Amino acid sequence: MSSPVLGYVDRAGPLHRLSGVSKLALALGVVIGAMIGFDVRYLAAVSLLSLVLWSLSRVRVRDLAVVLWLVAIFATLNNIGIFLFAPGYGTELFGTRHVLLDGPWRWNVTAEQLFYQLAVSLKYLAVLPSVLLFVATTRPPEFASSLARIGVPYRIAYAVSLALRYIPDVQREFRTISQAQQARGLDTSRAASLTARVRNLASVLMPLLLGTFDRIESVSAAMELRGFGRGRRRTWLVRTPLRAPDLVLIALAAVLVALPIVLLGVNDGRFWNPFD
């Protein structure tokens, strides 16, 4: 079976041995820091850090290829949409105008607009690897216990864990149903035309949805019979203790949140203006 679309990648690496709490703290630190600031220097440094962590994790790009492709397509469409609907936002933001290429009507390519869209792209590059690494290097039970340890109600934490745990099962069932339908003459491969593939995929998605609802009902009944949710607290079988590398990661997360707050005062705003 191929790797799941989004889920735990069972491959020994230094990040796999760390506690889920420290990895969650780092992911939250990167996300919150990127939300606070738009300083390109900060975003570039965080992007480099995320890429270094990715190389250390031993998670391959093809393990999460589907998610990476979807995010890349969304980021590209987002940049195109920004330029089409607000081609002059960068000049308004930085207060200067350096035209690099004359375009039709109002679509002139300016250095300020490119710089602003570079910052937008760096946000994706900074946030995406750290969040995906947390999911890919943390087992679902450790994921749930990590959320509970930072104060998330255990019912919500367990629901998130179950969702991640069932992604590989849904993928496996989708492949089984698809192969069964192809054996009956419904072609969903690339050999068929796009319209035929879309039409034939409906014959795959319907039994997949019905099977998923069946599974949800079975799991809900089993949890209810075992009294899940009656207590205010619960214990966790998987709970990795915090060690020195985990404390370093948590400290790094705190720095990643504090630094953009400091830069707000240094830059007199969210953006660093190299054109001033």
C-alpha angles and dihedrals in degrees: 000000000000124000117284119264090243123357148080116334108208102216125125112250141139093261092051090062095054124094117267089233094062093045091048090049091052093048091049091046092054093046095047092044092051090048093052101046140039097190106140092209091056093044092048091051092049090047090053090048091050092051091049091051090048091054091049094048096066089224107141123221091238090058089071099021096131094054092044092051092049092050092046091052092047092048091049093049090046092054092047090049092049092052094045097048102028109023092152099047093101093055091049091048098050098030096231135088125214109172113208098172131014112230135182118287108333098342098104115153108235131182090235093055092048090048092051092049089047088058090050091051092047089056089062092046092049098046104033102064095046094049093045091046091054090053095041097048100040123079114229094248090050088046091056095045090048092054090047092050092057092052105270110142108259092235090061092042091052092047090055090048092051092049092054092044093054097048092085090045092052090047091050092048092048090054092048094050091044092053091047091052092047089053087057091054102266106130115209096161127105090265090076124074120264094252091049091049092050091048093047093046088065087067088056099043096051097060089039091057093045091050091048092052089050091052092048091052092049093049092045092051092047092050092047092050089053092052097248112179098020095106126064092226138024139192125241127225093206113051117144112206120237114259133180096279089051091053090050090052092049090049089050089052090053090051091050089056096042096047098064089046089056090046090056088068096039094051094037089234142013096295132068107223112209090172095064 
